[in-house]
Amino acid sequence: MAAAVSGRPATRQGNAKSRHLENPRAIGPPTPGRARLASWHNRTVIDAALRAAAMPPFHAMAMGRAATELEAAGHRILHLEVGQPSTPLPRVAADAVRRSLDSPLGYTNAAGLHRLRSRLAARCVDVDEHRVLIVAGASAGFTLAFLTLFDPGTSRVGVIEPGYPCYRNVLAALGIELVAIPVDPANRWAPTIEQLEAAGDLDGLIIASPSNPTGTVYDDATLAMIASHCRRRGIAIVADEIYHGITYQGPAASILDHEPDAFVVNSFSKYWSMTGWRVGWVVVPDALVDIVERLQQNVYICAPHVSQVAALAALDAQEELDGHVERYRANRSLLIGGLAAAGITDIAPADGAFYVYAHVPHLTTAIGIDSLGLGRRWLHELGVAATAGVDFDLQRGHEYMRFSYAGRGDDIGRACELIASWQP
Ligand SMILES: Cc1ncc(COP(=O)(O)O)c(C=O)c1O
């Protein structure tokens, strides 16, 4: 399915693997050729199983599960681990859902409800609605992007570190070579041209702005630099813009302003407070629309119809949703102040999204544990759930913790007090 974009040739069509797999169960006497094929096939199956078995946990979700198990056993837990708004579906969306329940909510077209696609296209500059496809959350969106753009075994894809772990984990599960591009606080955790150059030849680059976990918002100059570097080198850009709308110093710019052929992933999970509704959208280059639609048809048919109804109505809930952003702003001050009072001051800029990414070597390396160990101890000793930095950065994350301030202000304040009183 790998497709040509920005002048790059399609590479997966007709490759050796797909030709051999055409008929792996053909009946007939064993021949040396068939024996070789059988052993090749077994090896491929085993390789795939090993890749799947090697999939690391998404530590934020694993911490969430441990926290809810403790809650079920009667413990009080303060949740700062998962990036999940604590607010419900916007009111107008809930009304629309109630009204829709008497109508048949069947499959929609794979690409989604026409009206929703056209409303979303109208929010972008120069994007025709046929380039917007509704997907089952950003998670489905970037998986579709990876399946469309990259080839197992041959593609090299750059991922910014620290970054959202599921890009890395899904790319690895698909057998795509990962190239970590470490960024650092000296440049507010945004990539520099030198860091991109150091990654060498790439087929793709995954970016996210605002970023999870650092909250970094790429300015126009950074997006222009990324776009021109990728254009020069024929690198496909996948841009996760899921935290657009949640920024504290003016709106975040889109990669589409600099590279109209970027594959953009977005979602109703965060700004729209709809994580459980599993609905998002992608803006894809013209040449890929048909391929992405066919993938959707085959992989999961369509995003849930009722969620698309909710999403369409939620587009008119701006006032209510901007109110949530103001609450995040207040929570952000509360968290930054509370962490400072607990001696945690080395933090990323937090200009967007709803996370504080903090460097805590005095609570990890200095006392002989890593961030996973620290997370476990805080959970069991304090009832505070936060996410270990190793989720986001395999090299340096053992000294970092990520705190989400999407939840309730009271919980954030109390969690900081408990952390301040913690005795290693
Ligand atoms: C950067 C980023 N992308 C994607 C996702 C997943 O989004 P969705 O719920 O739309 O699948 C998350 C969830 O935390 C995220 O932080």
PDBQT file of the ligand as one rigid body, heavy atoms in Angstrom, charges set to zero:
ROOT
HETATM    1  C1  LIG A 501       0.217  13.392  20.869  1.00  0.00    +0.000 C 
HETATM    2  C2  LIG A 501      -0.936  12.438  20.906  1.00  0.00    +0.000 A 
HETATM    3  N1  LIG A 501      -1.391  11.905  19.761  1.00  0.00    +0.000 NA
HETATM    4  C3  LIG A 501      -2.415  11.029  19.763  1.00  0.00    +0.000 A 
HETATM    5  C4  LIG A 501      -3.036  10.646  20.928  1.00  0.00    +0.000 A 
HETATM    6  C5  LIG A 501      -4.183   9.669  20.880  1.00  0.00    +0.000 C 
HETATM    7  O1  LIG A 501      -5.306  10.346  20.444  1.00  0.00    +0.000 OA
HETATM    8  P1  LIG A 501      -6.735   9.696  20.166  1.00  0.00    +0.000 P 
HETATM    9  O2  LIG A 501      -7.455   9.610  21.480  1.00  0.00    +0.000 OA
HETATM   10  O3  LIG A 501      -7.403  10.655  19.247  1.00  0.00    +0.000 OA
HETATM   11  O4  LIG A 501      -6.498   8.377  19.536  1.00  0.00    +0.000 OA
HETATM   12  C6  LIG A 501      -2.619  11.194  22.146  1.00  0.00    +0.000 A 
HETATM   13  C7  LIG A 501      -3.252  10.791  23.420  1.00  0.00    +0.000 C 
HETATM   14  O5  LIG A 501      -2.819  11.109  24.494  1.00  0.00    +0.000 OA
HETATM   15  C8  LIG A 501      -1.539  12.119  22.132  1.00  0.00    +0.000 A 
HETATM   16  O6  LIG A 501      -1.075  12.677  23.251  1.00  0.00    +0.000 OA
ENDROOT
TORSDOF 0
